[in-house]
Amino acid sequence: MSARAGRRPRPAQTPDVRAPDVRAPDVRAPDVTAAPATAPAAIRVRPRRELRRHRRSRAHSCWDHLIAAPLWPLHGVNLGTLLRTCDAVGACLAVPRHRWVPEALARGNTLRRPSCVHWVNDPLDWLARQRDGGTRVVGVELADEAVRLADLPAARERTVAVLGHEQYGIPDEALDLLDMAVEIPMVGSGNSLNVAVAGSLVLYKLAGLL
């Protein structure tokens, strides 16, 4: 007899069907200890040494082309701020000869060099003489005939930018001395900007720098 005859038959083997591997994928947290790559800055800030090479080495003289004229100022500190804008755009400043004005200019102006200042005894007479001499007189005022600031062309001739009182604007008797008026659009609740801000906006447009 064969050696295999006395053994029991093996049971039929079932196929090896294993459950699928449902383990979560190996998602590792990013390595926060690694230093991020340094990307170049999108905007390069020019250093002071480079800026000084592109600025005037001394205060400009009277170019007699563009003059900011806050002839009825209310707050003295705004005069010094406006004087800085005049230096930036190459303009002069015309102010009334009040006792407190020199001190206000000195307090609000941080320039290290003197700027061009025209002293005015009588604002109305001064404006009349400027216009009679061929100077273009532009008033910053809310008026029906005013042009929008965005449409104001650069000054091609000697131009005076007149700024009025911060509460009452340009006096009525001075409106007839204007060649044109420019209006600064506003969407807030205020009636006007202060002299320094309004004057700076208009000066940059008249200087052709905006």
Sequence and secondary structure as in RCSB ss.txt:
>XXXX:A:sequence
MSARAGRRPRPAQTPDVRAPDVRAPDVRAPDVTAAPATAPAAIRVRPRRELRRHRRSRAHSCWDHLIAAPLWPLH
GVNLGTLLRTCDAVGACLAVPRHRWVPEALARGNTLRRPSCVHWVNDPLDWLARQRDGGTRVVGVELADEAVRLA
DLPAARERTVAVLGHEQYGIPDEALDLLDMAVEIPMVGSGNSLNVAVAGSLVLYKLAGLL
>XXXX:A:secstr
  TTTTS                        TTS       SS    HHHHHHTS SS     SSEEEEE S S 
THHHHHHHHHHHHHT EEEEE  TTHHHHHHHH   SS   EEEES HHHHHHHHHHTT EEEEE   TT EEGG
G    SS EEEEE BTTTBS HHHHTT SEEEE    SS S   HHHHHHHHHHHHTT  
